[in-house]
Every structure is written in C-alpha cells, then in structure tokens.
C-alpha cells in the first residue's frame, strides 16, 4: 500500500469536511478534534508532511484507513 503523504492541516480539513470531526480545542502546537462517535484525534501543527507513524496513529484514533483519506485528498 502506498505511503500517505499529507500535511497536518490538509488532514485536518479532510477530517472536518468529510468525517464530521470538529475542533474541540488547541493545546500548544496540537489541535484536538472530536466527532459524534466519541473519537478523539490529536493533530500536530507544523508545516512539514506527517511522518508515516504519526499519520498511522491519527488514522487509528479516527478508525479510518489510508484509502479513506486518499480519496478526498
């Protein structure tokens, strides 16, 4: 499966627009997003692409796959 190459703000936009997450709060350089199902996602704020382990962790928190994100990227 191809590597997911995405910047944090782009991933945040996909989660908010297509998967019903909303910004709950920000603590330092991390934004905390919540959805109606009780999923909490923590996204770091920086201008670099997310490392593979970080993006994998975020997708696990949201119970999504790479394919779910790639189709809206």
N, C-alpha and C positions, 0 to 999 in steps of 0.2 A: 504494500500500500504506500502511496506517495506521502512524503513528509508534508505536514501542514505548515505553510509559511504565511504568517499573518502577524500584523502589528496589533498591540493590545486594544487600541481604540477601534480598529476595524472589527475585531472580535466582539467588543462591547456593543457596537452598533448592530451586528447580526443578532446577538442575543436579545437585545431590546426590541428590535423591529420584528423579528420572525419567531421568537420563542417566548414572548411575553415576560421577559425579565424587566425589572425597573431598578433604578439606582436607589438603594436604601440609604447609604451614607458613604463618606470617604474618610479614611483614617490615614493621614500621612500621604504616602505615594501609592496607596491601594484603594480601589473602589470596590465596594461590596454591593453585589446585585442580588436581588431576590425574585422568585417567581411565586405564583399562587399555590404551587405544589409543595412548598417548603424547601426548595433547593436554594442553597446559598453559594454564590460564586465570587471568588476574590480575584480581581484583575489588577496586576501591577501597572503603574503609569510610567511609561518611558517611550521613547521614540524608536527603539530597536525592535526587530522581529522577536517574537517569543521563542524561547528555546523549546525543543521538542518535548522535554519532560514537563515543562510548565504548561504548555498548551494541552498536553495529555491530562494533566491534573485538573485543569479548568474544565475540560470536557467530561471527565469523570464526575466532577462536582455537579455538573448540569445534566448528567445522564444522557449525553449526546455522543455522536461519533464524528470522525473527521469528515465523512461524507455529508453529514447534516450541515456542517459549516461551509464546506467547499461549494455546495450548490447555490449558496447565497452570497458568496464572496465576490 
